[in-house]
């Protein structure tokens, strides 16, 4: 899995683009880089634009809240995930959203990047 991380000063949003279905270790490394960049830029808003499908198992997805807790993710953090619903494994994203919601993490799923940005910006007020 490949990714880029860029902070948009004007929008106050950290933009992450990923491609390819990553392993558990790749996703863990990505999360560490995202939260390090977020803390450096003092933002709690993330937009992840993902392409390439999902290959994490249900058990691995269920472990994600524990990983976030170890990274000191806070209640202010908000993430918007933009994805292609035709991608392999995209139905697992709804499961991920529900797992995170049950642990008080904030993730919204979008198929349109403009709607995702609008949601994140509305959360700033």
C-alpha positions in Angstrom: 0.0 0.0 0.0 1.3 3.5 -0.9 0.2 6.8 0.6 0.9 10.5 0.7 0.1 12.9 3.6 -0.3 16.6 3.1 -1.6 19.3 5.4 -3.8 22.0 3.9 -3.3 25.1 6.0 -6.3 27.0 4.5 -8.7 24.1 5.1 -7.1 23.0 8.4 -7.4 19.4 7.2 -4.8 16.7 6.8 -5.3 15.1 3.4 -4.2 11.5 3.0 -4.3 9.5 -0.3 -3.8 5.8 -0.2 -3.7 3.2 -2.9 -3.7 -0.5 -2.7 -5.0 -2.8 0.0 -2.6 -2.8 2.9 -1.7 -5.3 5.5 -2.2 -4.9 9.2 1.4 -3.6 9.6 1.1 -1.2 6.7 -2.1 0.2 8.1 -0.5 0.6 11.6 2.4 2.4 10.1 0.1 4.7 8.1 -1.9 5.5 11.3 1.3 6.4 13.1 2.3 8.8 10.3 -1.1 10.4 10.1 -1.3 11.1 13.8 2.3 12.4 13.9 1.5 14.8 11.1 -1.8 15.8 12.7 -0.1 16.6 16.0 2.7 18.5 14.2 0.1 20.6 12.4 -2.3 20.9 15.4 -5.3 19.5 13.5 -8.0 17.0 14.4 -9.5 16.7 10.9 -8.4 14.0 8.5 -9.6 13.2 5.0 -8.5 9.8 3.7 -9.0 9.3 0.0 -8.7 5.5 -0.5 -8.5 3.4 -3.6 -7.6 -0.2 -4.0 -9.9 -2.1 -1.7 -9.7 -3.5 1.8 -8.1 -6.7 2.8 -8.1 -6.5 6.6 -10.0 -9.3 8.3 -12.9 -8.7 10.7 -10.6 -9.5 13.6 -8.0 -7.0 12.4 -10.7 -4.3 11.9 -11.9 -5.0 15.4 -8.4 -4.3 16.8 -8.2 -0.8 15.2 -9.8 1.0 18.2 -7.1 -0.5 20.5 -4.4 0.7 18.1 -5.9 4.2 18.1 -6.1 4.2 21.9 -2.4 3.4 22.1 -1.7 6.4 19.8 -3.6 8.7 22.1 -6.3 9.6 19.5 -8.6 12.1 21.2 -12.3 12.6 21.1 -11.9 15.8 19.0 -10.4 13.8 16.1 -12.7 13.5 13.1 -12.0 11.4 9.9 -13.7 11.4 6.6 -13.0 8.4 4.4 -13.7 8.8 0.6 -13.8 5.4 -1.2 -15.1 3.7 -4.3 -18.0 1.5 -3.4 -17.1 -0.9 -6.2 -13.7 -1.6 -4.7 -13.0 -5.1 -3.3 -13.9 -5.2 0.4 -15.6 -1.9 0.5 -18.5 -3.4 2.5 -16.0 -3.8 5.3 -15.8 -0.1 5.7 -19.3 0.1 7.2 -18.2 -2.5 9.7 -15.1 -0.4 10.5 -17.2 2.7 10.9 -19.5 0.9 13.4 -16.6 -0.6 15.3 -15.1 2.9 15.7 -18.5 4.5 16.6 -19.0 2.0 19.4 -15.7 3.1 20.9 -16.5 6.8 20.5 -14.3 7.5 17.5 -15.7 9.6 14.7 -15.5 8.3 11.1 -17.8 9.2 8.2 -17.8 7.4 4.9 -18.2 9.3 1.6 -18.1 8.6 -2.1 -17.7 12.3 -2.9 -14.6 14.3 -1.8 -16.4 17.6 -1.8 -19.1 16.3 0.6 -16.3 14.9 2.8 -14.5 18.2 3.0 -17.8 20.1 3.7 -18.5 17.7 6.6 -15.1 18.1 8.1 -15.3 21.9 7.7 -18.8 21.9 9.4 -17.2 20.0 12.3 -14.8 22.9 12.9 -17.5 25.2 14.1 
